[in-house]
Amino acid sequence: MTKSELIEAIAARGELTKARAEMVVNCVFDAMTEALQRGEGIEIRGFGSFTVRPYKPYDGRNPRTGQPVPVPAKRLPFFKVGKELKELVNNSRHMEITGGPDESPDA
């Protein structure tokens, strides 16, 4: 689902105009982004939680040349799926489960 599809779904469910639904979606995303920028976590019960994880600097490698490349320390958002969402997705068996460890890419 893209952001525009999300806006359309909210507009249809909430009997809102697309412009109003877009404002709602943008406000939610802005509030979440600002909270993560401040280093705060976000918990949405039944859906999941967002946290900010710090990563130490390390020496990586340029895949083309093999030369070492310093990678600076960084903070990145991390999403942990909630139990209810995990169960809902896992129990939706209308889609075939593929890509398991027993399958080869040529199969």
VMD Tcl script that draws the C-alpha trace (Angstrom):
set ca {
  {0.00 0.00 0.00}
  {1.32 3.41 -0.93}
  {0.70 6.65 0.91}
  {-1.84 7.75 -1.71}
  {-3.67 4.41 -1.38}
  {-3.74 4.89 2.39}
  {-5.22 8.37 1.92}
  {-7.91 6.95 -0.39}
  {-8.77 4.18 2.10}
  {-9.09 6.65 4.98}
  {-11.20 9.00 2.88}
  {-13.56 6.15 1.96}
  {-13.85 4.70 5.47}
  {-14.14 7.99 7.29}
  {-16.39 9.71 4.75}
  {-13.77 12.43 4.38}
  {-12.60 14.33 1.35}
  {-9.24 13.19 -0.03}
  {-7.74 16.53 0.94}
  {-8.89 16.12 4.54}
  {-7.68 12.50 4.66}
  {-4.30 13.58 3.26}
  {-4.01 16.18 6.02}
  {-4.79 13.53 8.65}
  {-2.20 11.09 7.24}
  {0.44 13.83 6.98}
  {-0.24 14.99 10.56}
  {0.13 11.43 11.90}
  {3.36 10.83 9.97}
  {4.76 14.24 11.00}
  {4.00 13.59 14.67}
  {5.65 10.16 14.48}
  {8.71 11.55 12.68}
  {9.12 14.34 15.23}
  {8.87 11.89 18.14}
  {11.55 9.65 16.62}
  {13.78 12.67 15.94}
  {13.56 13.48 19.66}
  {14.59 9.89 20.43}
  {11.17 8.96 21.80}
  {9.54 5.61 21.12}
  {6.09 5.14 19.62}
  {3.83 2.31 20.75}
  {0.61 1.48 18.95}
  {-1.06 -1.38 20.83}
  {-1.92 -4.33 18.61}
  {0.14 -2.91 15.73}
  {3.73 -2.49 16.88}
  {6.32 -0.11 18.22}
  {8.92 2.19 16.73}
  {12.17 2.91 18.55}
  {15.43 4.61 17.67}
  {18.49 2.37 17.80}
  {22.02 3.78 17.98}
  {24.72 2.12 15.89}
  {28.44 2.46 16.54}
  {30.83 3.48 13.78}
  {32.54 0.67 11.91}
  {34.76 0.01 8.93}
  {32.76 -1.21 5.95}
  {33.98 -2.19 2.50}
  {33.28 -0.76 -0.92}
  {31.76 -3.75 -2.76}
  {33.33 -2.72 -6.09}
  {36.87 -2.06 -5.01}
  {37.08 -3.89 -1.69}
  {38.61 -0.79 -0.14}
  {37.76 -0.07 3.52}
  {35.24 2.73 4.02}
  {34.58 4.30 7.43}
  {30.88 4.24 8.33}
  {29.99 6.89 10.92}
  {27.86 6.31 14.01}
  {24.17 6.69 13.35}
  {20.71 6.41 14.84}
  {18.07 4.57 12.83}
  {14.38 3.88 13.36}
  {13.46 0.28 14.16}
  {9.98 -1.28 13.97}
  {8.92 -4.25 16.07}
  {5.63 -5.82 15.01}
  {2.97 -6.31 17.67}
  {1.58 -9.70 18.64}
  {-1.93 -9.06 17.29}
  {-0.71 -7.84 13.89}
  {1.74 -10.73 13.65}
  {-1.06 -13.22 14.31}
  {-3.45 -11.53 11.86}
  {-0.88 -11.61 9.07}
  {0.22 -15.16 9.84}
  {-3.38 -16.43 9.93}
  {-4.27 -14.89 6.56}
  {-3.61 -18.07 4.62}
  {-5.08 -16.91 1.32}
  {-1.50 -16.17 0.21}
  {0.99 -18.97 -0.32}
  {4.02 -18.87 1.95}
  {7.16 -18.78 -0.21}
  {10.85 -18.15 0.25}
  {11.45 -20.63 3.05}
  {14.85 -22.16 3.77}
  {13.91 -25.37 1.89}
  {13.21 -23.58 -1.37}
  {15.84 -22.75 -3.93}
  {15.55 -19.57 -6.03}
  {15.30 -21.67 -9.22}
  {12.31 -23.71 -8.00}
}
mol new
graphics top color blue
foreach p $ca { graphics top sphere $p radius 0.5 }
foreach p [lrange $ca 0 end-1] q [lrange $ca 1 end] { graphics top cylinder $p $q radius 0.2 }
display resetview
